[in-house]
Amino acid sequence: MKKVIFDVDGVLLSEKRYFDVSALVVWEWYYSRNFMHLGREIVEAELTDGEINALRARFWKNDEILTWLKGHGVNSNWDMVHAHIVVTLWLLLEQYVRDNGGPVQASLNTMADVQAWGDVLQGYAVPEAAQVLEQLVATVPEAAGKNEVFACITGAAAASLGPDTAQWTPLGSPLWNMHFEAFQEWYFGDALYTQTYGKKPYAPGKLGFLRREEPLGTAAGICHMFQELKRRGYEIAIATGRSRMELQVPFETYGWLAEFDPRYVVTETDVEEASKMLHMSLGKPNPFGYYAGAFGKYPERYADYVSHPDDYKEGTYCIVGDSLADVWCAKAMGAVMIGTLTGLDGPAARAMFEKEKADYIVGSVEQILDILQ
């Protein structure tokens, strides 16, 4: 058997809209009356691409923070936003402690808590992106992976502010869940958010970005690639950090979804369900999503995918991805790694892929046809 497993963002679809939304979420979180309202800026729901690009440059330091996080295996935009918000709150609360003493008894379990701390921190300037990046670099060792990133932030912030901090800094905390929902409201838009989650958005008025996705190539050309791979005897699969709906809408729009057996299309929704079932975190860079893409979405096998994946391996597996997390997954799986230069780093990712000894590097996903004969 020969199987090609595709990541989606930075491989098949541009990451631009996700990173655009990452900027919009932190802007809204810090300045909107619905959230912390730390300044007098007016947060609007609809902006031009130029205005959004300016926000990305402002909050993510011309994407340097995004690139730094990706370089540490933080592959989810939800987790990237969490890192930005946690470090920003940490820096703000350090200023508060200097003025008022500590430790800080900061509960951030509800939106009322977030707004209350926004009231307390009125008058303090929101730290600039350069300060956020400096704090991350000073806190997290160079070789740290995703889980270590947040463990280091949690430990250092708790040492600085007091033990209550450890309640809201980790992934999956109530704070993480609140800005996850804020992200989804921006990305889905009011109508699709309500349809997907069965509730009205907390901060309505958004049209959403999900229907404005951009393929990395032509939609027809990528569809031809899927069909040609199957003609050559390859099975194809998906392993993505997108939720089920985030995959379904663009894949249906471009006519790609029909090319895949749904048993081998693994989304973050599937990984979250498996994580709850097995009581452990299975998101990238854990290779579980790639194992499920390779061997199928069979819940009765999930524990084996974690502890005995070799029992299911048969033939050759290829992972097509754009990030360090994808490389780590390929190594764990013993798969052929094909790195694409269409992610956040663009052609600059070549150095990372070469350092990590990726098997192949391509300028765009359709070029894999030149490799997989």
Buried (B, 14 or more C-beta within 10 A) or exposed (E): EBBBBBBBBBBBBBBBBBBBBBBBBBBBBBBBEBBBBBEEEEBEBEBEEEEBBEBBBBBBBEBBBBBBBBBBBBBBBBBBBBBBBBBBBBBBBBBBBEEEEBBBEBBBBEBEBBBBBBEBBEEBEBBBBEBBBBBBEEBBEEEBBBBBBBBBBBBBBBEBBBEBBBBBBBBEBBBBEBBBBBBBBBBBBBEBBBEBBEEEBEBEEBBBBBEEBEBBBEBEEBBBBBEBBBEEEBBBBBBBBBBBBBBBBBBEBBEBBEBBEEEBBBBBBBBBBBBEEBEEBBBBBBBBBBBBBBBBBEEEBBEBBBEEBEEBBEEBBBBBBBBBBBBBBBBBBEBBBBBBBBBBBEEEBBEBBEEBEBBBBBEBBBBBBEBBE
